[in-house]
Amino acid sequence: MSVKMNNVLKKVSVPLIAVGILFAIPSTPQAIVSPEIKEGIDYIKPHQPAPGVALVNTQPEFLWAMLDITIKDIYLNKDIKLAKAYQYKLRSDVNIYGNGHTLDFNGKSALIENSTSSRHYPKVTDTTNLNVRFENLKIKNTDLYGGAFNTFSPEITFYFKDVSQLDSSKLIKGGLSKINLEGTISAPYEVKDDFDTGYISGNHIIAKSNAKVNLKSMYTAIQPHSSFTIEKGANINLTSTRGSAIDSILEYSPVLTNNGQLHIDAKQGHAVGLASGSMILNAGSDTQLNGKTAVATNNLTVKSQATLKASSSAETLQIGKSVNIEKGANFSIQSTTTDIFRTKDPFDAYSVALPNPNTVIASIDMNSNTGLATWKKGATNASAPHNTYAKNFESKFSIFKPNNLKTIDSNNKNFGNTFKNKEVGKIEGGSFATKFVKDETPVELPEESEQGSFLKGKQFNFQMNGLSDAEFATMKIDLDKGKATIQQNNAEPHWYFPNKAYAAILIYDEKGNQVYEKNFVGRGWVPKEIKDVTLKNGYTINVIHQEANNRLKLTNPTTTQSHTTHQINIYEVTTNGLIQTNSLKGKQFNLQMSGLGDSEFATLLIDLEKGIAKFKVNGVILNPYIKNMSYASILIQDENGNQTFSRDFFGGSSLIPRAFDMTLKPGYTITVMHQEAGNHLKLTNKNITYKAQGTNKYQVTTEGLLKIQ
């Protein structure tokens, strides 16, 4: 029994019979009861350990407790299976505490109505808004269309806290009601709904600051009618396998406002589809969208200090009226096949062609303090952009049917002359563009070494931030004292990275032997810990962070200078500072190649201690969408450039399983190519994954691998 329930029972000092007499608890519920509902059969008085409190074990007891206006708090004492579908006509607020038990809806739905209105009680002139809370509850076997709970009453506010699904059941079809999501809302089983009404649908949906919402749906996960607000600190993670993860009915114009974190994967539909609505990403928010279309809406606003990462297999942003990306925003927008910006009729969510093909549909206002970087369509995985535009970038232009640009008004003449919507496959600005766009203001260039930039100084501080930008670890380097001090705070790095390293620190000596390793697993609270590690000339420090753009900071406390960081950062220790290097220290590396559906088709296990590479091919069919050309390849050459091994993998071919070993020596090079390297080519050292590009070349050394391309 819950702590809350125990506290209630502790307060009860009067015998229960006396309590019943004192408070005149009725023999039938004080609520609206239809004539066909029979006392003693359909509804039975539950045990009441205190005034306003009921313990229920069966559906008849649950029905009584829901209809009795003298009962405020209902506690499930066991799992309950509903035998019939009833209308719960409420006249007062009610809280249902599941205590971790399950409501089995037996293929039915609970219709909840606000019965304080005048149509039920002639003396009532105003309808009272009712609050209905469900907490610490599991649901299963609900009605396919109606879900667990549904309502037609706009004067009900629902609260769901720590509610999870045990099968493909939907939670609520909320009509015009308001829905608050708190704690953990989990739907790990794919919601199968031919009606496409969403796991959660309602008029106003709010993810509160403590909410962690993880939903997987065949079609729609969340369906707002008027608004969907994600508060700061809330984390929304949605997956749709066939449809649009967030979707709205055609006649509505909802506003989606993100102040927290929103991550969506919807490969066959819209990640966010708001019909004629609007999407606003406020400062500090983190929005990552992947879909056939990332966003389909009338208006999109990305505020300063907001982050938007959007990718699609078709048009990325399908806009009815306007896109406004403010200066200071961080954005990466990519389309693999069609257009980044595509218009739609603002009066039609399905982009029916307008009578006049030259009608202006969407206006784009795109700005970036740090400049802009663009990639050509079909070559978005290139390591460097094809065009860059200087900092303090401003532009305004319009797109009209059929997705052609109108006059570009920009403070960068080069952009006006070179940007073509149909030819660009990726645009990055803000923090995403920092590493590509050079500052045109004269600055003192850093000293260079043979391997990379030299960071001059004796002291350096690394700050690692995670969910909601909370600091979970630091590393302070003091070269005068020859040590690194790593402090792990009492915190949880990032809830959405379970069972894997969200960040890591690895230190190797001058011979490539590992002397320190710390992995920060995303999910789970850890105690505070401080560790000093010796540093000497020639030592190498690896700092890895999955969300380095905004959450990994490197500063020189003496000069207050900040240095750019990436997902993987490798530094060699010298007497006077750190050298950024491409040397990957370690003795074992695993190269994994996968294709369509993330099916692994080949691996190369590199063992430098034994001086061998173990090559393995799996019996699969390679990506049939890339035919008659090399989908991936591996080339190994000795220290003199002579080929010792070569293998091409052609798209659409059937592979024959095979495995064999080959020799590797210092000075040998390994060149790896993959047409879809982003998610399908991985190089790992233990549990650390290094970023791989379309083409990668590594040189074998005694200490590890040196990335030379």
PyMOL commands that set and color helices and strands:
alter all, ss='L'
color gray80, all
select helices_A, chain A and resi 3-10+16-22+59-67+413-418+430-432+467-469+548-551+596-598+677-680
alter helices_A, ss='H'
color red, helices_A
select strands_A, chain A and resi 47-50+53-56+73-76+80-81+87-90+94-97+102-108+110-114+130-142+149-150+156-165+172-173+178-191+200-207+212-217+222-230+235-240+246-247+255-258+261-273+278-281+286-302+307-312+317-325+330-335+341-343+360-368+372-376+387-389+393-400+404-405+409-410+424-429+454-456+459-465+471-478+483-488+501-508+514-521+529-534+540-545+552-556+561-563+568-573+577-580+583-585+588-594+600-607+612-617+630-637+643-650+658-663+669-674+681-685+688-690+695-700+704-707
alter strands_A, ss='S'
color yellow, strands_A
deselect
rebuild
show_as cartoon
